[in-house]
Amino acid sequence: MNAILEELEAQALKLSPGERSELIHRLVVSLDGEPDGSPEEIAQAWDKEIARRVADMDAGRTKWIPGEDVMAEIRAKIDAASANADQPQR
């Protein structure tokens, strides 16, 4: 991590949890833009999506993958990405 990032991190860690939360929100918005809809609309959309997914599970329309398999796959991808990052760029 470069010196500027290290200094920013040190300063951010001095903030209260609420201030850090606000900083995180602002940084995410700077990358993704403002969310569409109000917090209530977003919560309703998530409730609807959760209900749809539960109905799919109950009806047997989804494929279940054990958590340990998912984590092993993620770790393998992270390890591969880390190995590639260590290779010199051309």
A tleap script that builds the chain and sets N, CA, C and O, in Angstrom:
source leaprc.protein.ff14SB
mol = sequence {
  NMET ASN ALA ILE LEU GLU GLU LEU GLU ALA
  GLN ALA LEU LYS LEU SER PRO GLY GLU ARG
  SER GLU LEU ILE HIE ARG LEU VAL VAL SER
  LEU ASP GLY GLU PRO ASP GLY SER PRO GLU
  GLU ILE ALA GLN ALA TRP ASP LYS GLU ILE
  ALA ARG ARG VAL ALA ASP MET ASP ALA GLY
  ARG THR LYS TRP ILE PRO GLY GLU ASP VAL
  MET ALA GLU ILE ARG ALA LYS ILE ASP ALA
  ALA SER ALA ASN ALA ASP GLN PRO GLN CARG
}
set mol.1.N position { 0.862 -1.173 0.000 }
set mol.1.CA position { 0.000 0.000 0.000 }
set mol.1.C position { 0.904 1.230 0.000 }
set mol.1.O position { 1.904 1.283 0.717 }
set mol.2.N position { 0.537 2.214 -0.814 }
set mol.2.CA position { 1.401 3.387 -0.858 }
set mol.2.C position { 1.166 4.279 0.359 }
set mol.2.O position { 0.204 4.091 1.104 }
set mol.3.N position { 2.045 5.239 0.548 }
set mol.3.CA position { 2.039 6.076 1.749 }
set mol.3.C position { 0.740 6.866 1.903 }
set mol.3.O position { 0.250 7.038 3.019 }
set mol.4.N position { 0.184 7.342 0.806 }
set mol.4.CA position { -1.057 8.117 0.894 }
set mol.4.C position { -2.189 7.241 1.408 }
set mol.4.O position { -2.954 7.652 2.281 }
set mol.5.N position { -2.292 6.024 0.861 }
set mol.5.CA position { -3.339 5.116 1.324 }
set mol.5.C position { -3.153 4.750 2.789 }
set mol.5.O position { -4.123 4.667 3.542 }
set mol.6.N position { -1.916 4.533 3.187 }
set mol.6.CA position { -1.654 4.211 4.591 }
set mol.6.C position { -2.070 5.354 5.507 }
set mol.6.O position { -2.644 5.121 6.570 }
set mol.7.N position { -1.783 6.586 5.101 }
set mol.7.CA position { -2.168 7.756 5.897 }
set mol.7.C position { -3.685 7.901 5.940 }
set mol.7.O position { -4.254 8.189 6.994 }
set mol.8.N position { -4.346 7.702 4.790 }
set mol.8.CA position { -5.811 7.780 4.763 }
set mol.8.C position { -6.422 6.725 5.684 }
set mol.8.O position { -7.363 7.006 6.426 }
set mol.9.N position { -5.881 5.518 5.628 }
set mol.9.CA position { -6.393 4.461 6.491 }
set mol.9.C position { -6.207 4.818 7.963 }
set mol.9.O position { -7.123 4.637 8.765 }
set mol.10.N position { -5.041 5.318 8.321 }
set mol.10.CA position { -4.774 5.696 9.706 }
set mol.10.C position { -5.749 6.777 10.169 }
set mol.10.O position { -6.264 6.717 11.285 }
set mol.11.N position { -6.000 7.757 9.316 }
set mol.11.CA position { -6.936 8.822 9.661 }
set mol.11.C position { -8.357 8.280 9.776 }
set mol.11.O position { -9.089 8.637 10.699 }
set mol.12.N position { -8.745 7.419 8.841 }
set mol.12.CA position { -10.100 6.858 8.858 }
set mol.12.C position { -10.339 6.041 10.121 }
set mol.12.O position { -11.439 6.063 10.674 }
set mol.13.N position { -9.329 5.326 10.578 }
set mol.13.CA position { -9.493 4.498 11.774 }
set mol.13.C position { -9.637 5.331 13.045 }
set mol.13.O position { -10.040 4.809 14.085 }
set mol.14.N position { -9.317 6.604 12.970 }
set mol.14.CA position { -9.507 7.501 14.118 }
set mol.14.C position { -10.948 8.005 14.212 }
set mol.14.O position { -11.347 8.563 15.234 }
set mol.15.N position { -11.725 7.811 13.147 }
set mol.15.CA position { -13.117 8.250 13.137 }
set mol.15.C position { -13.973 7.343 14.005 }
set mol.15.O position { -13.612 6.197 14.274 }
set mol.16.N position { -15.110 7.869 14.438 }
set mol.16.CA position { -16.066 7.051 15.183 }
set mol.16.C position { -16.672 6.019 14.228 }
set mol.16.O position { -16.586 6.190 13.012 }
set mol.17.N position { -17.280 4.958 14.751 }
set mol.17.CA position { -17.925 3.981 13.858 }
set mol.17.C position { -18.953 4.623 12.921 }
set mol.17.O position { -19.032 4.255 11.749 }
set mol.18.N position { -19.728 5.564 13.418 }
set mol.18.CA position { -20.714 6.234 12.569 }
set mol.18.C position { -20.058 7.032 11.450 }
set mol.18.O position { -20.531 7.025 10.313 }
set mol.19.N position { -18.966 7.720 11.776 }
set mol.19.CA position { -18.254 8.492 10.758 }
set mol.19.C position { -17.602 7.570 9.727 }
set mol.19.O position { -17.590 7.877 8.535 }
set mol.20.N position { -17.060 6.442 10.187 }
set mol.20.CA position { -16.474 5.471 9.243 }
set mol.20.C position { -17.550 4.914 8.320 }
set mol.20.O position { -17.318 4.721 7.127 }
set mol.21.N position { -18.733 4.657 8.884 }
set mol.21.CA position { -19.842 4.163 8.073 }
set mol.21.C position { -20.213 5.181 7.003 }
set mol.21.O position { -20.433 4.814 5.849 }
set mol.22.N position { -20.282 6.428 7.369 }
set mol.22.CA position { -20.599 7.487 6.405 }
set mol.22.C position { -19.514 7.586 5.336 }
set mol.22.O position { -19.819 7.765 4.158 }
set mol.23.N position { -18.255 7.470 5.739 }
set mol.23.CA position { -17.147 7.514 4.783 }
set mol.23.C position { -17.252 6.350 3.799 }
set mol.23.O position { -17.078 6.530 2.594 }
set mol.24.N position { -17.533 5.177 4.314 }
set mol.24.CA position { -17.683 4.009 3.443 }
set mol.24.C position { -18.818 4.241 2.448 }
set mol.24.O position { -18.674 3.970 1.255 }
set mol.25.N position { -19.937 4.740 2.945 }
set mol.25.CA position { -21.078 5.017 2.069 }
set mol.25.C position { -20.666 5.976 0.959 }
set mol.25.O position { -20.973 5.737 -0.208 }
set mol.26.N position { -19.984 7.044 1.305 }
set mol.26.CA position { -19.580 8.029 0.306 }
set mol.26.C position { -18.623 7.432 -0.716 }
set mol.26.O position { -18.711 7.740 -1.904 }
set mol.27.N position { -17.708 6.577 -0.260 }
set mol.27.CA position { -16.763 5.950 -1.190 }
set mol.27.C position { -17.485 4.994 -2.142 }
set mol.27.O position { -17.191 4.966 -3.337 }
set mol.28.N position { -18.424 4.217 -1.616 }
set mol.28.CA position { -19.182 3.301 -2.476 }
set mol.28.C position { -20.001 4.086 -3.492 }
set mol.28.O position { -20.044 3.725 -4.668 }
set mol.29.N position { -20.646 5.153 -3.047 }
set mol.29.CA position { -21.427 5.986 -3.971 }
set mol.29.C position { -20.513 6.581 -5.044 }
set mol.29.O position { -20.926 6.738 -6.193 }
set mol.30.N position { -19.273 6.912 -4.671 }
set mol.30.CA position { -18.351 7.468 -5.664 }
set mol.30.C position { -18.003 6.449 -6.740 }
set mol.30.O position { -17.648 6.825 -7.857 }
set mol.31.N position { -18.100 5.165 -6.416 }
set mol.31.CA position { -17.824 4.111 -7.393 }
set mol.31.C position { -19.071 3.679 -8.152 }
set mol.31.O position { -19.043 3.512 -9.371 }
set mol.32.N position { -20.158 3.501 -7.422 }
set mol.32.CA position { -21.376 2.917 -7.990 }
set mol.32.C position { -22.461 3.929 -8.322 }
set mol.32.O position { -23.396 3.598 -9.052 }
set mol.33.N position { -22.368 5.145 -7.814 }
set mol.33.CA position { -23.434 6.119 -7.977 }
set mol.33.C position { -24.497 5.922 -6.901 }
set mol.33.O position { -24.490 4.932 -6.169 }
set mol.34.N position { -25.386 6.861 -6.826 }
set mol.34.CA position { -26.473 6.778 -5.839 }
set mol.34.C position { -27.396 5.616 -6.183 }
set mol.34.O position { -27.637 5.340 -7.358 }
set mol.35.N position { -27.912 4.935 -5.162 }
set mol.35.CA position { -28.832 3.830 -5.447 }
set mol.35.C position { -30.141 4.353 -6.019 }
set mol.35.O position { -30.557 5.477 -5.738 }
set mol.36.N position { -30.780 3.513 -6.828 }
set mol.36.CA position { -32.089 3.852 -7.365 }
set mol.36.C position { -33.131 3.571 -6.297 }
set mol.36.O position { -33.179 2.468 -5.752 }
set mol.37.N position { -33.950 4.538 -5.997 }
set mol.37.CA position { -35.028 4.341 -5.040 }
set mol.37.C position { -34.653 4.763 -3.634 }
set mol.37.O position { -33.484 4.950 -3.296 }
set mol.38.N position { -35.700 4.907 -2.829 }
set mol.38.CA position { -35.526 5.279 -1.425 }
set mol.38.C position { -35.095 4.052 -0.636 }
set mol.38.O position { -35.209 2.931 -1.132 }
set mol.39.N position { -34.599 4.246 0.592 }
set mol.39.CA position { -34.257 3.085 1.420 }
set mol.39.C position { -35.439 2.126 1.593 }
set mol.39.O position { -35.256 0.910 1.628 }
set mol.40.N position { -36.643 2.675 1.699 }
set mol.40.CA position { -37.833 1.833 1.857 }
set mol.40.C position { -38.091 1.014 0.599 }
set mol.40.O position { -38.425 -0.168 0.682 }
set mol.41.N position { -37.938 1.639 -0.563 }
set mol.41.CA position { -38.137 0.922 -1.827 }
set mol.41.C position { -37.089 -0.177 -2.001 }
set mol.41.O position { -37.396 -1.274 -2.468 }
set mol.42.N position { -35.870 0.128 -1.627 }
set mol.42.CA position { -34.800 -0.869 -1.722 }
set mol.42.C position { -35.088 -2.036 -0.788 }
set mol.42.O position { -34.923 -3.193 -1.175 }
set mol.43.N position { -35.521 -1.745 0.444 }
set mol.43.CA position { -35.849 -2.806 1.402 }
set mol.43.C position { -36.998 -3.661 0.881 }
set mol.43.O position { -36.965 -4.885 1.011 }
set mol.44.N position { -38.009 -3.035 0.294 }
set mol.44.CA position { -39.134 -3.792 -0.267 }
set mol.44.C position { -38.678 -4.679 -1.427 }
set mol.44.O position { -39.126 -5.817 -1.564 }
set mol.45.N position { -37.791 -4.150 -2.252 }
set mol.45.CA position { -37.282 -4.943 -3.375 }
set mol.45.C position { -36.493 -6.148 -2.870 }
set mol.45.O position { -36.596 -7.241 -3.428 }
set mol.46.N position { -35.696 -5.945 -1.803 }
set mol.46.CA position { -34.947 -7.076 -1.229 }
set mol.46.C position { -35.902 -8.088 -0.599 }
set mol.46.O position { -35.708 -9.295 -0.745 }
set mol.47.N position { -36.911 -7.615 0.086 }
set mol.47.CA position { -37.899 -8.541 0.669 }
set mol.47.C position { -38.542 -9.396 -0.418 }
set mol.47.O position { -38.726 -10.601 -0.245 }
set mol.48.N position { -38.882 -8.764 -1.541 }
set mol.48.CA position { -39.494 -9.490 -2.656 }
set mol.48.C position { -38.514 -10.513 -3.232 }
set mol.48.O position { -38.894 -11.647 -3.526 }
set mol.49.N position { -37.264 -10.111 -3.391 }
set mol.49.CA position { -36.244 -11.014 -3.937 }
set mol.49.C position { -35.986 -12.191 -2.991 }
set mol.49.O position { -35.848 -13.331 -3.435 }
set mol.50.N position { -35.924 -11.912 -1.700 }
set mol.50.CA position { -35.728 -12.985 -0.716 }
set mol.50.C position { -36.880 -13.975 -0.772 }
set mol.50.O position { -36.666 -15.187 -0.745 }
set mol.51.N position { -38.101 -13.460 -0.851 }
set mol.51.CA position { -39.283 -14.339 -0.934 }
set mol.51.C position { -39.227 -15.194 -2.197 }
set mol.51.O position { -39.571 -16.376 -2.163 }
set mol.52.N position { -38.797 -14.604 -3.308 }
set mol.52.CA position { -38.686 -15.362 -4.554 }
set mol.52.C position { -37.655 -16.480 -4.418 }
set mol.52.O position { -37.894 -17.607 -4.851 }
set mol.53.N position { -36.504 -16.162 -3.813 }
set mol.53.CA position { -35.454 -17.164 -3.654 }
set mol.53.C position { -35.886 -18.288 -2.711 }
set mol.53.O position { -35.602 -19.457 -2.971 }
set mol.54.N position { -36.563 -17.945 -1.631 }
set mol.54.CA position { -37.061 -18.969 -0.707 }
set mol.54.C position { -38.067 -19.864 -1.420 }
set mol.54.O position { -38.034 -21.083 -1.256 }
set mol.55.N position { -38.965 -19.269 -2.214 }
set mol.55.CA position { -39.946 -20.062 -2.967 }
set mol.55.C position { -39.238 -20.991 -3.944 }
set mol.55.O position { -39.642 -22.143 -4.102 }
set mol.56.N position { -38.178 -20.502 -4.607 }
set mol.56.CA position { -37.406 -21.349 -5.521 }
set mol.56.C position { -36.759 -22.518 -4.773 }
set mol.56.O position { -36.743 -23.646 -5.265 }
set mol.57.N position { -36.229 -22.240 -3.584 }
set mol.57.CA position { -35.621 -23.311 -2.785 }
set mol.57.C position { -36.677 -24.328 -2.374 }
set mol.57.O position { -36.469 -25.535 -2.500 }
set mol.58.N position { -37.804 -23.838 -1.886 }
set mol.58.CA position { -38.877 -24.737 -1.440 }
set mol.58.C position { -39.405 -25.598 -2.584 }
set mol.58.O position { -39.796 -26.746 -2.375 }
set mol.59.N position { -39.414 -25.037 -3.794 }
set mol.59.CA position { -39.929 -25.760 -4.954 }
set mol.59.C position { -38.869 -26.650 -5.608 }
set mol.59.O position { -39.163 -27.368 -6.563 }
set mol.60.N position { -37.639 -26.602 -5.095 }
set mol.60.CA position { -36.581 -27.431 -5.663 }
set mol.60.C position { -36.012 -26.909 -6.966 }
set mol.60.O position { -35.417 -27.674 -7.724 }
set mol.61.N position { -36.180 -25.625 -7.247 }
set mol.61.CA position { -35.688 -25.043 -8.500 }
set mol.61.C position { -34.264 -24.516 -8.391 }
set mol.61.O position { -33.741 -23.959 -9.356 }
set mol.62.N position { -33.635 -24.679 -7.250 }
set mol.62.CA position { -32.285 -24.166 -7.085 }
set mol.62.C position { -31.323 -25.315 -6.809 }
set mol.62.O position { -31.714 -26.368 -6.305 }
set mol.63.N position { -30.060 -25.089 -7.150 }
set mol.63.CA position { -29.013 -26.067 -6.881 }
set mol.63.C position { -28.310 -25.653 -5.591 }
set mol.63.O position { -27.826 -24.527 -5.478 }
set mol.64.N position { -28.256 -26.540 -4.645 }
set mol.64.CA position { -27.615 -26.250 -3.370 }
set mol.64.C position { -26.149 -26.653 -3.443 }
set mol.64.O position { -25.814 -27.745 -3.902 }
set mol.65.N position { -25.293 -25.770 -2.991 }
set mol.65.CA position { -23.859 -26.045 -2.961 }
set mol.65.C position { -23.400 -25.896 -1.513 }
set mol.65.O position { -23.629 -24.854 -0.899 }
set mol.66.N position { -22.752 -26.928 -0.957 }
set mol.66.CA position { -22.290 -26.831 0.429 }
set mol.66.C position { -21.351 -25.638 0.627 }
set mol.66.O position { -20.528 -25.327 -0.234 }
set mol.67.N position { -21.493 -24.988 1.763 }
set mol.67.CA position { -20.693 -23.804 2.073 }
set mol.67.C position { -19.205 -24.059 1.984 }
set mol.67.O position { -18.449 -23.206 1.519 }
set mol.68.N position { -18.771 -25.257 2.440 }
set mol.68.CA position { -17.327 -25.523 2.386 }
set mol.68.C position { -16.832 -25.619 0.949 }
set mol.68.O position { -15.685 -25.270 0.670 }
set mol.69.N position { -17.683 -26.089 0.029 }
set mol.69.CA position { -17.297 -26.133 -1.388 }
set mol.69.C position { -17.173 -24.726 -1.957 }
set mol.69.O position { -16.237 -24.430 -2.700 }
set mol.70.N position { -18.111 -23.870 -1.610 }
set mol.70.CA position { -18.083 -22.485 -2.073 }
set mol.70.C position { -16.824 -21.789 -1.562 }
set mol.70.O position { -16.127 -21.114 -2.319 }
set mol.71.N position { -16.542 -21.959 -0.277 }
set mol.71.CA position { -15.363 -21.304 0.302 }
set mol.71.C position { -14.074 -21.831 -0.321 }
set mol.71.O position { -13.145 -21.057 -0.554 }
set mol.72.N position { -13.998 -23.131 -0.596 }
set mol.72.CA position { -12.808 -23.699 -1.231 }
set mol.72.C position { -12.611 -23.097 -2.626 }
set mol.72.O position { -11.486 -22.789 -3.019 }
set mol.73.N position { -13.700 -22.931 -3.365 }
set mol.73.CA position { -13.608 -22.340 -4.700 }
set mol.73.C position { -13.152 -20.884 -4.620 }
set mol.73.O position { -12.314 -20.447 -5.409 }
set mol.74.N position { -13.699 -20.146 -3.680 }
set mol.74.CA position { -13.305 -18.739 -3.517 }
set mol.74.C position { -11.835 -18.642 -3.140 }
set mol.74.O position { -11.106 -17.818 -3.693 }
set mol.75.N position { -11.390 -19.484 -2.193 }
set mol.75.CA position { -9.979 -19.456 -1.781 }
set mol.75.C position { -9.062 -19.782 -2.964 }
set mol.75.O position { -8.012 -19.161 -3.128 }
set mol.76.N position { -9.460 -20.756 -3.786 }
set mol.76.CA position { -8.652 -21.111 -4.955 }
set mol.76.C position { -8.551 -19.929 -5.917 }
set mol.76.O position { -7.484 -19.677 -6.478 }
set mol.77.N position { -9.652 -19.206 -6.111 }
set mol.77.CA position { -9.638 -18.047 -7.006 }
set mol.77.C position { -8.755 -16.933 -6.440 }
set mol.77.O position { -8.017 -16.278 -7.176 }
set mol.78.N position { -8.840 -16.731 -5.145 }
set mol.78.CA position { -7.993 -15.706 -4.508 }
set mol.78.C position { -6.529 -16.083 -4.628 }
set mol.78.O position { -5.692 -15.239 -4.947 }
set mol.79.N position { -6.212 -17.360 -4.372 }
set mol.79.CA position { -4.824 -17.826 -4.485 }
set mol.79.C position { -4.310 -17.645 -5.908 }
set mol.79.O position { -3.178 -17.204 -6.106 }
set mol.80.N position { -5.138 -17.986 -6.908 }
set mol.80.CA position { -4.731 -17.834 -8.305 }
set mol.80.C position { -4.510 -16.369 -8.646 }
set mol.80.O position { -3.541 -16.025 -9.323 }
set mol.81.N position { -5.409 -15.504 -8.176 }
set mol.81.CA position { -5.261 -14.071 -8.443 }
set mol.81.C position { -4.012 -13.521 -7.777 }
set mol.81.O position { -3.308 -12.694 -8.357 }
set mol.82.N position { -3.736 -13.975 -6.565 }
set mol.82.CA position { -2.533 -13.521 -5.857 }
set mol.82.C position { -1.279 -13.981 -6.578 }
set mol.82.O position { -0.317 -13.222 -6.695 }
set mol.83.N position { -1.280 -15.221 -7.064 }
set mol.83.CA position { -0.127 -15.739 -7.795 }
set mol.83.C position { 0.091 -14.939 -9.078 }
set mol.83.O position { 1.228 -14.640 -9.442 }
set mol.84.N position { -1.006 -14.593 -9.763 }
set mol.84.CA position { -0.893 -13.799 -10.986 }
set mol.84.C position { -0.409 -12.388 -10.692 }
set mol.84.O position { 0.319 -11.797 -11.489 }
set mol.85.N position { -0.812 -11.850 -9.554 }
set mol.85.CA position { -0.404 -10.485 -9.197 }
set mol.85.C position { 1.092 -10.429 -8.902 }
set mol.85.O position { 1.722 -9.385 -9.070 }
set mol.86.N position { 1.660 -11.550 -8.462 }
set mol.86.CA position { 3.086 -11.600 -8.146 }
set mol.86.C position { 3.955 -11.731 -9.392 }
set mol.86.O position { 5.168 -11.534 -9.325 }
set mol.87.N position { 3.340 -12.065 -10.532 }
set mol.87.CA position { 4.078 -12.229 -11.779 }
set mol.87.C position { 4.385 -10.852 -12.374 }
set mol.87.O position { 3.559 -9.942 -12.296 }
set mol.88.N position { 5.561 -10.702 -12.960 }
set mol.88.CA position { 5.883 -9.408 -13.609 }
set mol.88.C position { 4.920 -9.124 -14.756 }
set mol.88.O position { 4.548 -10.027 -15.505 }
set mol.89.N position { 4.524 -7.867 -14.883 }
set mol.89.CA position { 3.626 -7.442 -15.958 }
set mol.89.C position { 4.441 -7.152 -17.207 }
set mol.89.O position { 5.552 -6.632 -17.111 }
set mol.90.N position { 3.907 -7.480 -18.376 }
set mol.90.CA position { 4.608 -7.223 -19.647 }
set mol.90.C position { 3.965 -6.086 -20.368 }
set mol.90.O position { 4.408 -5.716 -21.456 }
savepdb mol mol.pdb
quit
